[in-house]
Amino acid sequence: MGLPPGLRPITVEVDNLNAVIAHLTIHGVEAEPIPVDETTHKRFTFIADPNGLPIEVYER
């Protein structure tokens, strides 16, 4: 999900990324594939809000 220049996503930190993605999927929200942050070694993904703007979901 590319961001327009100057736009930063809202980030939500969660305890269990798999559980959150499962819940979102049940409600029709698609998440991007889950990469691992090279610096923190933590998993994250992006979803889109109703306007198509990105929301980052980051695992603690």
For each residue, the residues with C-beta under 8 A, 3 or more apart:
1: 32 46 48 54
2:
3: 7 8 9 54
4: 7
5:
6:
7: 3 4 53
8: 3
9: 3 46 53 54 55 56
10: 54 55 56
11: 55 56 57 58
12: 55 56 57 58
13: 58 59 60
14: 17 19 20 57 58 59 60
15: 59 60
16: 19 20 59
17: 14 20 21 34 43 44 45 57 58 59
18: 21 22
19: 14 16 22 23
20: 14 16 17 23 24 57
21: 17 18 24 25 31 34 45 57
22: 18 19 25 26
23: 19 20 26 27
24: 20 21 27 29 30 31 47
25: 21 22 28 29 30 31
26: 22 23
27: 23 24
28: 25
29: 24 25 47
30: 24 25 47 48
31: 21 24 25 34 45 46 47 57
32: 1 45 46 47
33: 45
34: 17 21 31 43 44 45
35: 43 44 45
36: 41 42 43
37: 40 41 42 43 44 58
38: 41
39:
40: 37
41: 36 37 38
42: 36 37 58 59 60
43: 17 34 35 36 37 58 59
44: 17 34 35 37 56 57 58 59
45: 17 21 31 32 33 34 35 56 57
46: 1 9 31 32 54 55 56 57
47: 24 29 30 31 32 54 55 57
48: 1 30 51 52 53 54 55
49: 52 53 54 55
50:
51: 48
52: 48 49
53: 7 9 48 49
54: 1 3 9 10 46 47 48 49
55: 9 10 11 12 46 47 48 49
56: 9 10 11 12 44 45 46
57: 11 12 14 17 20 21 31 44 45 46 47
58: 11 12 13 14 17 37 42 43 44
59: 13 14 15 16 17 42 43 44
60: 13 14 15 42
